[in-house]
Every structure is written in structure tokens, then in C-alpha cells.
Amino acid sequence: MSALQAPKGSIVPLPTPFTGAEARIDEDALRRIVEFQLDNGSHGLSCCGTTGEPSSLSVAERQRVVEVVKEAIGGRVPFVPGTGSNNLAETLEMTRHAVELGVDGVMIIAPYYVRPNQQNLFDYFAAVARSVPGTPVILYNIPGRAAVNVEPETIGRLREACPNVVGVKQATKDLDDVSYTLVHAGRDFAVYCGAETLTYPMLSLGGAGHISATGVVAPRQIARLYELAAAGEWDAARDLHFEMLELNDMLFVEVNPVPLKTALSMMGLCEARWRLPLGPMLPENEARLRRTLARYGIVEREGAAG
């Protein structure tokens, strides 16, 4: 990729696997998950976003996760880690660390909990982008978690003011925001779907791809959805969209990444382990998840082995 080019396709947001009673970071499992993604056609990887439980990690732990993933990828696909928080000094520290490692871009979440206004958001994102002028910056708009929406006009202002602001992950169900982002920031601005059930609609509007948690357990199908759309095979892409809806919904039957890590444990890729305040799924939801994964052929049906 050139210095300010936004990657396209299925950029999968990795979980942070934990192990042991003290829930320490499981680096071996993280490397396994990276290989699973690359073996199954994902176009790029991210980490330390919502799926990676960043709020449960220290700054040093987040930096270590980025280091492990960067080494495991080995330059085979673009790598765009999440380096944002609601603390500017920490965000700058994590962003500079990632850039020094040689990542392909950084993803900066809207500051959560504090609910800044649009000018505050502009100033915050601009400060981060200007601190790494040669690195592509992807904004991360997730109003359901941040309790604030980065408005399309603000995104447009940021693109004009900071040439390295090249895209946004839109984790919103509001397709008007997606359309108006492309109006205010330009039709060539990279908009990534972060709302799993809207991957196809966002691609049809001109999206650059998706950063979908579903890709963690079904990387081949989620990558294929982008590939079909990019090839103009819209009917086949639409069929795949409807095929994946049940799995998309099931992975969010409880808060992300609890079902996702439970699924990965059923697949033998990592332990079903979290740090409080997150914890195990309700038993009835776990049983539903296993049945859904079996219907998709991701795990064996109970009683099928032997």
C-alpha cells in the first residue's frame, strides 16, 4: 500500500485471547487466530478494537498485542490496529507505538463515555491524525458504545483538514449517515461497515469493505461477500448476505465478544475466558450458539463425532 492508501475488503477485528485463572494474554492462541484468518482469505486484520476488549487491557498490554499480531502477519495482509481510547495522551502513545512498528494504518475510536460535541471530536481526531501525518487514519464511529455520533459533516471536515484521514468504520444502523459521509467526505472516502447485518447494503452504497466480528469465525464467507460485490456479482452477494444473517445475529445475542470467544473455544482456537466485568454466556444462549455454528458447518453437531 502507498503511504495514505486505505485498505479494502474484509478487515477482521481480532479478539484478545486470555488463558489461566488470572486471564493473562494468550499469545500462542493469538498467533493461531491470525493464521486461521490468513488461511481463510481475510484481506486485512485489526486488533484492540471493540472485539479485542481494549478497556480491560493496560496500555502496555495493548502494545504487546499489536506487536504479536504485527509479527504474526509478517506483511502478508494490511494491518490496522485500534489505538484509540477516551484519553488523548494514551491514544497518542499507542498510536505512535503502532506507527513505529510499521503498521499500515491506525483506527481511532470516538472517545467514549465523555460525550464530546462535534467541535471537540474534530479537535481530538485532528490532534491524533496530525501526530502521525504519514500514516493512514481510520475513524471509528460507534455511537452505541461511545454515546456520541461522529456526524458526516465532521468526518468531511476532518478529511479536508487532515489528508491522512482516509476512512471511517461506521458501526451504525443509520444508512443515512453512511450516504452523507460519502457526500461530505467524497465518494472515494473509505467507509467500512461495522454493523454486521449491513455489510451488503453498505457495499452497495460504495463502501470499501467491512470490519466485521463475524469474520472472526467465518472469515471465508465474509471475505467472499466483499469479493462478490467488488466483482459486480450483486445477486450472489445478496444471497450470501441473507445466508449469513442468522450467524451475524447469534454472535450478538450477548455483548461482543462474549459469544465470539465462546465460538472460538468450540472451534479449538482459544479459551472461553474474559476479564470482569465480562463473563460466560447464559447456558441457554451458549446452547443456541453451538446449534447455530453447527448449522453453518463451523463446529460438529453434538453427537456427530464418534
NUNU-275648 format. One record per atom (N, C-alpha, C, O): x, y, z. Coordinates in steps of 0.001 Angstrom, whole numbers, padded with zeros to 6 digits, always signed. Layout:
residues N
XYZ/...
***
This chain:
residues 306
+000838-001193+000000/+000000+000000+000000/+000874+001244+000000/+001939+001270+000616/+000410+002278-000700/+001091+003561-000641/+000823+004195+000715/-000027+003719+001468/+001551+005277+001033/+001543+005835+002381/+000148+006171+002885/-000151+005936+004056/-000711+006715+002032/-002011+007178+002502/-003158+006425+001847/-004244+006980+001678/-002939+005207+001485/-003974+004402+000848/-004749+003628+001891/-004169+003069+002821/-006072+003597+001735/-006915+002825+002641/-007052+001397+002120/-007326+001206+000935/-006867+000391+002973/-007067-000988+002515/-008526-001249+002207/-009401-000559+002730/-008804-002226+001372/-010169-002591+001038/-010419-004057+001360/-009490-004861+001444/-011691-004385+001540/-012065-005769+001745/-012504-006069+003155/-012980-005194+003877/-012336-007325+003540/-012722-007801+004865/-011522-007680+005796/-010576-008465+005720/-011577-006691+006670/-010512-006443+007637/-011032-006942+008984/-011846-006277+009624/-010572-008082+009400/-011200-008760+010541/-010657-008232+011867/-009443-008159+012052/-011548-007864+012796/-011133-007377+014115/-010884-008544+015069/-011818-009252+015445/-009653-008738+015450/-009283-009905+016249/-009678-009747+017717/-009634-008642+018257/-010061-010846+018362/-010231-010821+019810/-008866-010888+020492/-007857-011183+019852/-008845-010616+021779/-007637-010801+022586/-007838-012039+023442/-008542-011970+024449/-007242-013173+023078/-007456-014395+023858/-006739-014328+025205/-005629-013808+025312/-007392-014860+026217/-006827-014934+027561/-006685-016391+027966/-007336-017271+027403/-005819-016638+028958/-005624-018003+029450/-005361-017974+030942/-004875-016981+031484/-005692-019082+031600/-005410-019222+033018/-006389-018478+033900/-007159-017640+033431/-006351-018797+035192/-007270-018169+036139/-007062-016669+036221/-007997-015928+036524/-005840-016211+035954/-005552-014779+036020/-005829-014071+034699/-005616-012865+034582/-006305-014820+033705/-006678-014257+032400/-005546-013425+031794/-005740-012264+031434/-004381-014027+031689/-003269-013343+031014/-003424-013507+029503/-004098-014430+029046/-002815-012630+028739/-002911-012683+027281/-002274-013968+026767/-001142-014300+027122/-003013-014682+025931/-002546-015949+025357/-001959-015660+023974/-002678-015641+022975/-000653-015436+023931/-000007-015065+022676/-000031-016204+021665/-000156-015956+020466/+000086-017431+022120/+000044-018559+021191/-001316-018652+020512/-001395-018883+019306/-002390-018472+021284/-003725-018509+020705/-003921-017353+019734/-004556-017521+018693/-003386-016193+020059/-003497-015048+019165/-002832-015347+017827/-003370-015009+016773/-001678-015972+017868/-000996-016341+016617/-001802-017385+015836/-001856-017334+014607/-002425-018324+016542/-003272-019319+015866/-004431-018648+015145/-004766-019005+014015/-005032-017682+015804/-006174-016996+015204/-005736-016209+013969/-006450-016176+012968/-004566-015577+014038/-004042-014868+012859/-003865-015848+011702/-004283-015552+010582/-003259-017004+011947/-003051-017976+010875/-004375-018484+010321/-004511-018668+009112/-005343-018712+011188/-006674-019135+010749/-007277-018099+009804/-007876-018456+008790/-007120-016824+010131/-007634-015762+009277/-006941-015755+007919/-007601-015672+006883/-005644-015840+007921/-004904-015761+006663/-005128-017002+005806/-005168-016915+004579/-005274-018155+006451/-005551-019380+005710/-006930-019348+005051/-007178-020075+004088/-007820-018511+005567/-009195-018477+005075/-009552-017192+004332/-010727-016859+004181/-008527-016475+003870/-008754-015441+002877/-009112-014053+003341/-009537-013233+002527/-008957-013748+004639/-009231-012371+005075/-008266-011416+004394/-007099-011744+004182/-008761-010236+004055/-007968-009278+003271/-007094-008373+004136/-006174-007732+003630/-007376-008318+005431/-006615-007490+006351/-007025-007830+007763/-008016-008529+007977/-006262-007336+008736/-006559-007616+010138/-006448-006349+010971/-005695-005427+010656/-007225-006339+012043/-007152-005286+013042/-007105-005955+014409/-007333-007159+014522/-006814-005185+015439/-006853-005706+016807/-007087-004538+017746/-006982-003376+017355/-007404-004862+018981/-007598-003857+020027/-008728-002891+019734/-008742-001769+020241/-009694-003334+018897/-010945-002611+018775/-011939-003201+019760/-011542-003890+020700/-013213-002945+019560/-014226-003429+020495/-014103-004928+020735/-014178-005381+021877/-013915-005697+019670/-013803-007150+019771/-012591-007571+020591/-012586-008660+021164/-011566-006730+020656/-010348-007052+021384/-010349-006652+022844/-009312-006737+023502/-011489-006216+023372/-011624-005857+024789/-010556-004864+025261/-009918-005107+026285/-010346-003766+024552/-009242-002875+024923/-009398-002236+026296/-008404-001921+026950/-010643-002042+026739/-010825-001379+028034/-010396-002258+029201/-010242-001769+030321/-010200-003558+028948/-009721-004456+030003/-008212-004624+029970/-007645-005335+030800/-007556-003971+029009/-006107-004098+028836/-005398-002832+029281/-005927-001730+029130/-004207-002988+029826/-003359-001833+030094/-002766-001335+028779/-002834-002026+027763/-002189-000144+028799/-001520+000374+027607/-000411-000578+027169/-000269-000861+025980/+000373-001071+028125/+001463-001992+027776/+000921-003272+027160/+001518-003807+026226/-000206-003774+027671/-000784-004985+027094/-001295-004742+025686/-001107-005579+024804/-001933-003615+025471/-002396-003293+024116/-001212-003214+023162/-001283-003723+022043/-000150-002596+023585/+001030-002501+022734/+001592-003886+022425/+002037-004147+021307/+001571-004760+023409/+002087-006113+023180/+001219-006878+022190/+001738-007596+021335/-000095-006732+022297/-000989-007383+021341/-000669-006912+019922/-000597-007728+019003/-000477-005619+019738/-000143-005084+018421/+001169-005680+017926/+001285-006034+016753/+002146-005791+018800/+003435-006363+018409/+003288-007819+017958/+003852-008222+016941/+002528-008596+018723/+002363-010021+018396/+001656-010184+017057/+002070-010993+016227/+000588-009416+016847/-000168-009534+015599/+000676-009072+014414/+000675-009707+013360/+001387-007979+014590/+002244-007475+013505/+003272-008529+013103/+003484-008770+011915/+003905-009154+014087/+004898-010188+013795/+004246-011403+013139/+004796-011972+012196/+003072-011801+013639/+002409-012993+013105/+001951-012797+011663/+002006-013731+010863/+001506-011607+011332/+001069-011331+009957/+002257-011372+008998/+002155-011908+007895/+003357-010815+009420/+004554-010851+008583/+004392-010160+007246/+004999-010566+006255/+003574-009114+007211/+003407-008347+005981/+002543-008989+004923/+002501-008513+003789/+001846-010069+005269/+001060-010786+004261/-000238-010084+003890/-000707-010217+002760/-000826-009339+004820/-002023-008541+004547/-001889-007230+005305/-001088-007144+006237/-002656-006199+004930/-002618-004952+005693/-003043-005151+007144/-003897-005982+007452/-002433-004374+008016/-002696-004439+009452/-003013-003052+009972/-002191-002141+009873/-004221-002891+010533/-004696-001590+011001/-005203-001753+012439/-006396-001976+012643/-004324-001648+013431/-004774-001828+014809/-005571-000645+015327/-005420+000483+014857/-006421-000923+016304/-007102+000146+017016/-006176+000699+018081/-005648-000049+018905/-005980+002009+018063/-005060+002637+019024/-005720+003778+019781/-005035+004582+020414/-007044+003853+019722/-007739+004960+020368/-008278+004606+021740/-008409+003433+022092/-008587+005636+022504/-009245+005497+023798/-009948+006822+024073/-010026+007675+023188/-010458+007003+025281/-011036+008307+025607/-010045+009196+026342/-010426+010202+026941/-008767+008820+026295/-007691+009592+026900/-006704+009959+025803/-006058+009080+025233/-006580+011241+025500/-005760+011662+024363/-004306+011252+024524/-003696+010772+023567/-003730+011429+025719/-002314+011095+025906/-002073+009610+025640/-001084+009247+025004/-002984+008736+026132/-002839+007303+025880/-003005+006991+024399/-002281+006161+023849/-003946+007650+023766/-004154+007425+022333/-002920+007810+021536/-002510+007076+020637/-002330+008938+021851/-001116+009347+021153/+000025+008365+021392/+000776+008042+020472/+000153+007896+022620/+001218+006934+022941/+001033+005628+022171/+001981+005111+021581/-000194+005095+022178/-000437+003834+021490/-000329+003991+019979/+000145+003086+019291/-000765+005134+019462/-000695+005370+018023/+000757+005459+017555/+001130+004857+016548/+001568+006210+018288/+002979+006339+017897/+003703+004997+017984/+004547+004686+017144/+003374+004217+018985/+003979+002885+019116/+003657+002029+017898/+004540+001376+017342/+002389+002031+017481/+001988+001242+016313/+002678+001729+015048/+003129+000925+014232/+002757+003032+014888/+003389+003594+013698/+004876+003231+013660/+005415+002933+012594/+005528+003257+014801/+006946+002889+014850/+007165+001429+014472/+008234+001070+013977/+006158+000582+014702/+006255-000824+014309/+006100-001019+012802/+006489-002049+012252/+005519-000003+012138/+005339-000101+010698/+003998-000649+010272/+003919-001395+009296/+002931-000294+010990/+001594-000751+010617/+001127-000023+009359/+001731+000962+008936/+000039-000525+008768/-000474+000044+007517/-001497+001144+007742/-001977+001748+006783/-001829+001407+008974/-002783+002434+009331/-003190+002220+010774/-002844+001207+011382/-003926+003175+011322/-004444+003043+012688/-005926+003388+012672/-006388+004185+011855/-006657+002773+013590/-008083+003045+013728/-008314+003716+015086/-007886+003206+016122/-008994+004859+015066/-009166+005670+016269/-010649+005762+016604/-011428+006349+015853/-011029+005186+017722/-012423+005187+018140/-012842+006564+018642/-012024+007312+019177/-014113+006894+018467/-014648+008114+019065/-014515+008011+020581/-014855+006975+021152/-014033+009050+021239/-013872+008981+022695/-015196+008629+023372/-016197+009325+023203/-015184+007555+024130/-016407+007034+024711/-016638+007605+026110/-015709+008071+026770/-017871+007559+026537/-018320+007931+027877/-018401+009439+028092/-019336+009919+028732/-017421+010203+027562/-017365+011636+027882/-018304+012483+027018/-018592+013627+027369/-018777+011949+025915/-019780+012580+025055/-019376+013986+024578/-020093+014949+024849/-018242+014119+023873/-017824+015422+023354/-018750+015908+022246/-019415+015112+021582/-018785+017235+022055/-019574+017776+020936/-018781+017635+019635/-017648+017152+019641/-019377+018054+018530/-018751+017826+017225/-017432+018573+017061/-016502+018053+016446/-017340+019796+017609/-016069+020517+017531/-015005+019821+018363/-013848+019721+017954/-015407+019338+019540/-014459+018588+020370/-013959+017346+019637/-012768+017037+019663/-014885+016631+018980/-014500+015440+018228/-013531+015795+017110/-012529+015109+016903/-013834+016864+016395/-012939+017306+015327/-011542+017577+015883/-010549+017116+015320/-011462+018316+016977/-010164+018678+017551/-009399+017440+018017/-008185+017344+017837/-010115+016507+018610/-009481+015286+019109/-008903+014457+017967/-007723+014106+017979/-009745+014146+016978/-009275+013342+015849/-008159+014056+015086/-007197+013425+014646/-008292+015367+014932/-007265+016123+014206/-005934+016070+014949/-004880+015960+014324/-005974+016148+016279/-004735+016089+017053/-004040+014748+016851/-002816+014693+016729/-004821+013660+016815/-004227+012341+016612/-003676+012220+015195/-002543+011777+015005/-004460+012606+014214/-004028+012479+012822/-002779+013305+012549/-001876+012853+011844/-002721+014511+013100/-001567+015380+012854/-000320+014886+013568/+000792+015286+013221/-000490+014022+014558/+000677+013475+015258/+001386+012400+014434/+002542+012072+014699/+000688+011852+013434/+001271+010800+012568/+000913+011117+011111/+000176+010357+010483/+001423+012229+010567/+000948+012719+009270/+001185+011780+008101/+000507+011892+007080/+002134+010853+008223/+002401+009948+007120/+001687+008619+007223/+001962+007710+006440/+000769+008484+008179/+000087+007214+008424/-001407+007345+008168/-002026+008290+008656/-002008+006420+007412/-003455+006459+007214/-004201+006303+008545/-003873+005438+009357/-005192+007144+008746/-006017+007106+009953/-007452+006779+009552/-008029+007429+008679/-008014+005771+010196/-009411+005402+010001/-010166+005742+011274/-009826+005253+012351/-011174+006566+011157/-012014+006913+012294/-012918+005726+012623/-013199+004892+011762/-013366+005658+013867/-014239+004558+014286/-015457+005176+014972/-015386+005636+016111/-016572+005173+014248/-017812+005742+014761/-018707+004624+015275/-019201+003813+014491/-018917+004575+016578/-019720+003512+017186/-020613+004144+018256/-020346+004005+019449/-021660+004832+017834/-022484+005597+018783/-023107+004757+019885/-023341+005265+020981/-023382+003483+019624/-023964+002648+020661/-023041+002415+021841/-023506+002188+022957/-021743+002470+021609/-020750+002293+022670/-020205+003632+023165/-019990+003813+024363/-019983+004558+022253/-019358+005824+022620/-020354+006831+023178/-019971+007788+023851/-021642+006610+022894/-022704+007540+023308/-022579+008889+022615/-023084+009895+023111/-021910+008910+021473/-021832+010114+020650/-021676+009673+019203/-021011+008674+018928/-022280+010401+018282/-022180+010096+016862/-021228+011083+016200/-021350+012293+016390/-020279+010563+015424/-019415+011437+014628/-020193+011767+013363/-020337+010920+012481/-020691+012984+013272/-021578+013353+012181/-020841+013394+010843/-019643+013672+010798/-021563+013114+009751/-020923+013139+008434/-020208+014447+008127/-019141+014440+007515/-020782+015564+008543/-020137+016855+008296/-018782+016932+008995/-017826+017484+008448/-018703+016380+010197/-017444+016383+010943/-016412+015501+010244/-015234+015850+010170/-016858+014370+009738/-015948+013482+009005/-015421+014188+007757/-014239+014088+007428/-016313+014904+007067/-015886+015662+005893/-014865+016734+006239/-013885+016916+005516/-015088+017447+007344/-014128+018472+007782/-012775+017850+008095/-011731+018414+007768/-012801+016681+008731/-011541+016029+009081/-010773+015598+007839/-009549+015717+007790/-011485+015103+006842/-010769+014703+005629/-010123+015916+004961/-009000+015833+004464/-010823+017017+004953/-010283+018226+004325/-009094+018779+005105/-008125+019257+004516/-009173+018712+006436/-008126+019306+007269/-006915+018392+007426/-005798+018868+007626/-007134+017079+007336/-006061+016106+007601/-006017+015094+006458/-006820+014161+006443/-005114+015250+005513/-005078+014354+004349/-004904+012887+004692/-005250+012025+003885/-004371+012578+005878/-004175+011172+006233/-005404+010545+006885/-005371+009364+007233/-006486+011303+007059/-007754+010699+007472/-008398+010130+006212/-008949+010868+005396/-008321+008810+006065/-008666+008183+004791/-009951+007367+004838/-010440+006928+003797/-010510+007156+006042/-011709+006325+006095/-012372+006362+007449/-011886+006996+008385/-013502+005663+007537/-014239+005559+008790/-014904+004188+008871/-015473+003699+007895/-014821+003585+010042/-015627+002395+010330/-016948+002884+010889/-016989+003494+011958/-018029+002619+010167/-019359+003059+010581/-020082+001891+011253/-020674+001043+010585/-020024+001863+012579/-020748+000847+013336/-022089+001443+013752/-022365+001653+014934/-022897+001703+012758/-024193+002340+012960/-025211+001663+012063/-024875+001145+010998/-026453+001675+012504/-027538+001135+011686/-028148+002208+010795/-029087+001932+010048/-027624+003425+010866/-028184+004563+010136/-027507+004683+008771/-026406+005222+008654/-028184+004174+007747/-027603+004240+006405/-027574+005660+005862/-026799+005950+004952/-028406+006558+006402/-028303+007967+006016/-026919+008508+006369/-026319+009241+005583/-026412+008147+007550/-025075+008603+007932/-024023+008082+006958/-023063+008784+006642/-024203+006862+006489/-023256+006303+005525/-023309+007093+004222/-022274+007484+003681/-024513+007323+003724/-024664+008075+002470/-024089+009475+002597/-023360+009931+001715/-024411+010158+003685/-023957+011542+003831/-022475+011640+004170/-021851+012672+003924/-021906+010572+004735/-020452+010550+004883/-019786+010600+003514/-018808+011322+003317/-020316+009834+002575/-019755+009831+001224/-020032+011147+000494/-019282+011531-000403/-021104+011832+000876/-021369+013157+000318/-020348+014165+000849/-019739+014905+000076/-020165+014189+002171/-019319+015226+002775/-017832+014921+002681/-017021+015842+002577/-017461+013654+002714/-016036+013302+002663/-015589+012910+001265/-014390+012811+001006/-016531+012685+000360/-016190+012307-001006/-016482+010843-001267/-016335+009993-000389/-016896+010569-002489/-017277+009203-002835/-016086+008240-002835/-016276+007024-002831/-014870+008771-002840/-013687+007919-002800/-013201+007691-001373/-012204+006998-001166/-013885+008259-000392/-013527+008060+001010/-013870+006628+001408/-014912+006108+001008/-013007+005988+002188/-013203+004584+002547/-014161+004459+003730/-013822+004824+004856/-015349+003943+003466/-016326+003673+004525/-016410+002171+004714/-016693+001429+003773/-016161+001729+005939/-016193+000307+006277/-017414+000025+007146/-017742+000804+008042/-018072-001076+006879/-019230-001456+007667/-018774-002086+008978/-017976-003024+008988/-019291-001559+010078/-019047-002150+011379/-020321-002662+012020/-020332-003002+013203/-021395-002719+011248/-022681-003256+011709/-022947-004504+010875/-023347-004398+009715/-022733-005666+011442/-022599-006910+010682/-023751-007192+009724/-023519-007705+008629/-024978-006873+010103/-026117-007182+009237/-026254-006199+008081/-027126-006367+007229/-025399-005169+008039/-025497-004161+006976/-024303-004195+006028/-024073-003234+005294/-023541-005288+006033/-022370-005328+005155/-022761-005169+003687/-022142-004391+002962/-023774-005895+003252/-024183-005789+001846/-024732-004398+001511/-024303-003805+000522/-025673-003854+002308/-026160-002506+001973/-025057-001460+001910/-025078-000596+001034/-024092-001524+002825/-023023-000521+002795/-022134-000704+001568/-021683+000278+000979/-021881-001945+001181/-021118-002166-000047/-021866-001603-001250/-021256-001026-002150/-023176-001771-001264/-023954-001285-002408/-023942+000228-002509/-024149+000777-003592/-023698+000919-001385/-023608+002373-001403/-022223+002873-001803/-022021+004068-002018/-021276+001949-001898/-019913+002332-002266/-018904+002121-001166/-017821+002706-001194/-019248+001280-000180/-018322+001004+000909/-017046+000335+000445/-017018-000346-000580/-015978+000542+001224/-014666-000011+000886/-014480-001411+001435/-013485-002068+001127/-015421-001877+002242/-015302-003195+002846/-015988-003221+004188/-016891-002426+004449/-015559-004138+005044/-016183-004266+006343/-015160-004712+007377/-014186-005399+007068/-015415-004299+008616/-014617-004696+009770/-015596-005414+010681/-016154-004824+011606/-015795-006698+010404/-016920-007464+010921/-016468-008548+011885/-015601-009360+011562/-017068-008552+013082/-016752-009588+014058/-017108-010976+013543/-016469-011957+013923/-018115-011073+012685/-018487-012376+012132/-017325-012998+011370/-017200-014221+011306/-016477-012152+010791/-015316-012653+010076/-014337-013406+010950/-013494-014141+010436/-014428-013241+012262/-013523-013971+013149/-013798-015466+013082/-012864-016267+013094/-015077-015854+013010/-015413-017285+012990/-015758-017788+011592/-015703-018991+011336/-016109-016883+010692/-016456-017269+009320/-015699-016394+008331/-016323-015701+007528/-014375-016409+008371/-013603-015482+007548/-013790-015681+006050/-013817-014708+005296/-013918-016923+005615/-014011-017159+004182/-015286-016560+003597/-015252-015948+002529/-016414-016733+004293/-017683-016214+003784/-017705-014685+003794/-018203-014058+002859/-017162-014092+004858/-017196-012633+004966/-016260-012001+003940/-016574-010948+003386/-015125-012625+003683/-014242-012141+002616/-014910-012298+001260/-014795-011424+000402/-015607-013408+001067/-016274-013681-000203/-017354-012658-000498/-017566-012288-001653/-018039-012199+000544/-019082-011197+000336/-018498-009937-000309/-019079-009385-001244/-017352-009491+000194/-016703-008335-000425/-016265-008653-001849/-016462-007843-002754/-015675-009819-002051/-015158-010174-003372/-016264-010217-004416/-016069-009775-005548/-017417-010744-004045/-018543-010791-004978/-019002-009383-005335/-019247-009083-006503/-019117-008519-004329/-019541-007145-004593/-018521-006416-005465/-018893-005699-006393/-017236-006600-005164/-016199-005922-005941/-016200-006383-007390/-015822-005627-008285/-016624-007620-007624/-016689-008160-008989/-018006-007828-009679/-018216-008216-010829/-018895-007113-008991/-020187-006765-009574/-021187-007907-009584/-022202-007835-010278/-020916-008959-008827/-021830-010102-008759/-022822-009873-007611/-022783-010553-006585/-023704-008902-007816/-024558-008422-006742/-025615-009435-006319/-025958-009493-005138/-026133-010221-007228/-027132-011217-006838/-026518-012274-005923/-027114-012656-004916/-025330-012741-006278/-024660-013724-005443/-024268-013123-004092/-024346-013795-003064/-023845-011854-004098/-023508-011181-002844/-024737-011046-001956/-024658-011224-000741/-025871-010731-002571/-027116-010608-001800/-027519-011945-001198/-027964-012006-000052/-027365-013001-001957/-027677-014327-001426/-026802-014652-000215/-027284-015185+000784/-025532-014331-000315/-024624-014605+000795/-024966-013728+002000/-024859-014173+003143/-025370-012505+001749/-025822-011616+002827/-026941-012268+003631/-026878-012309+004860/-027958-012772+002952/-029073-013403+003653/-028644-014706+004328/-029146-015051+005398/-027719-015422+003703/-027230-016670+004290/-026543-016422+005631/-026634-017253+006535/-025856-015283+005769/-025077-015020+006975/-025867-014328+008076/-025336-014144+009171/-027105-013940+007831/-027844-013148+008810/-027990-013861+010149/-027788-013246+011196/-028335-015131+010136/-028551-015842+011399/-027277-015854+012242/-027328-015619+013449/-026139-016126+011608/-024877-016151+012348/-024541-014755+012865/-024114-014609+014010/-024729-013727+012035/-024497-012350+012487/-025264-012062+013769/-024702-011550+014738/-026542-012391+013766/-027381-012106+014928/-026959-012933+016135/-026940-012429+017258/-026621-014196+015910/-026282-015084+017025/-025027-014615+017739/-024932-014746+018960/-024067-014076+017012/-022818-013622+017631/-023004-012368+018472/-022080-011928+019157/-024212-011789+018418/-024513-010615+019237/-025703-010860+020156/-026348-009919+020618/-025988-012140+020417/-027083-012462+021335/-026731-011991+022748/-027619-011701+023550/-025443-011917+023046/-024933-011238+024228/-023826-010302+023759/-023442-010322+022590/-023321-009491+024664/-022414-008425+024252/-021135-008999+023632/-020560-009956+024151/-020707-008417+022539/-019447-008771+021890/-018286-008426+022824/-018299-007352+023425/-017273-009306+022971/-017006-010545+022237/-017333-011822+023007/-016696-012849+022770/-018300-011794+023918/-018576-012989+024721/-019016-014170+023844/-018428-015245+023960/-020036-014016+022963/-020372-015150+022096/-019232-015526+021147/-019027-016701+020843/-018505-014525+020690/-017418-014773+019745/-016327-015643+020365/-015876-016605+019743/-015904-015316+021572/-014876-016125+022231/-015409-017509+022586/-014669-018492+022558/-016684-017581+022917/-017289-018885+023180/-017237-019740+021924/-016920-020928+021982/-017555-019123+020776/-017489-019834+019497/-016062-020289+019201/-015846-021427+018783/-015102-019415+019413/-013707-019770+019142/-013242-020919+020026/-012442-021750+019596/-013740-020969+021261/-013371-022092+022125/-013961-023394+021591/-013314-024439+021658/-015182-023340+021063/-015791-024526+020464/-015020-024972+019225/-015024-026152+018874/-014358-024017+018564/-013570-024313+017369/-012146-024736+017702/-011385-025112+016811/-011784-024677+018975/-010452-025077+019401/-009373-024050+019173/-008192-024397+019129/-009750-022775+019024/-008771-021738+018710/-008314-020947+019929/-007198-020427+019936/-009143-020845+020953/-008735-020156+022173/-009678-020566+023298/-010677-021246+023068/-009352-020148+024508/-010200-020432+025652/-011383-019466+025691/-011295-018334+025217/-012482-019935+026261/-013622-019056+026529/-013351-018364+027860/-013802-018811+028915/-012614-017280+027789/-012174-016610+029014/-012160-015100+028799/-011769-014608+027740/-012594-014382+029823/-012697-012924+029772/-012176-012347+031070/-011871-013074+032015/-012079-011033+031101/-011814-010321+032343/-013101-009622+032776/-013829-009069+031952/-013366-009655+034071/-014540-008950+034577/-014465-007475+034187/-013388-006879+034185/-015622-006893+033855/-016987-007344+034144/-017601-008301+033123/-018762-008676+033281/-016875-008709+032088/-017420-009705+031166/-017240-011104+031754/-016363-011337+032586/-018088-012026+031304/-018022-013385+031798/-018770-014325+030876/-019165-013923+029782/-018977-015569+031291/-019562-016588+030416/-020983-016254+029972/-021698-015488+030617/-021365-016860+028842/-022721-016729+028327/-023709-017450+029244/-023340-018365+029980/-024960-017022+029186/-026025-017787+029805/-026084-019159+029140/-025928-019240+027922/-026302-020235+029887/-026266-021589+029308/-027205-021765+028121/-026844-022414+027139/-028406-021194+028198/-029345-021368+027093/-028853-020675+025828/-029090-021167+024725/-028167-019529+025972/-027621-018844+024802/-026417-019593+024240/-026222-019636+023025/-025613-020181+025120/-024473-020966+024644/-024944-022166+023836/-024342-022510+022819/-026020-022805+024286/-026560-023951+023549/-027075-023520+022180/-026868-024220+021188/-027745-022370+022122/-028217-021842+020834/-027050-021526+019919/-027105-021793+018719/-025995-020959+020484/-024814-020629+019689/-024215-021888+019078/-023887-021898+017892/-024065-022950+019865/-023493-024188+019338/-024350-024738+018198/-023818-025187+017182/-025673-024705+018362/-026555-025207+017299/-026403-024375+016031/-026401-024915+014925/-026277-023073+016194/-026117-022198+015025/-024789-022465+014326/-024748-022574+013101/-023712-022571+015084/-022404-022868+014488/-022425-024204+013758/-021799-024353+012709/-023146-025174+014313/-023243-026485+013657/-023990-026376+012345/-023618-027027+011369/-025048-025558+012301/-025799-025392+011049/-024928-024770+009959/-025124-025048+008775/-023980-023942+010347/-023080-023316+009372/-021863-024199+009067/-021025-023834+008243/-021768-025350+009725/-020640-026231+009480/-019349-025770+010137/-018266-026236+009781/-019458-024863+011085/-018256-024322+011752/-017786-025265+012849/-016583-025402+013072/-018715-025916+013535/-018387-026956+014507/-019246-028179+014182/-020223-028082+013440/-018878-029310+014737/-019680-030508+014518/-020954-030457+015360/-020984-029876+016445/-021982-031068+014838/-023211-031214+015622/-022921-032107+016818/-022119-033037+016734/-023585-031813+017938/-023402-032630+019132/-023808-034070+018823/-024867-034332+018253/-022938-034989+019216/-023219-036404+018956/-022770-036882+017596/-022892-038065+017280/-022233-035941+016756/-021834-036344+015392/-020511-037088+015399/-020293-037980+014579/-019621-036726+016324/-018309-037372+016369/-018431-038750+017006/-019276-038983+017871/-017571-039650+016560/-017564-040998+017135/-018700-041807+016608/-018856-042970+016980/
***
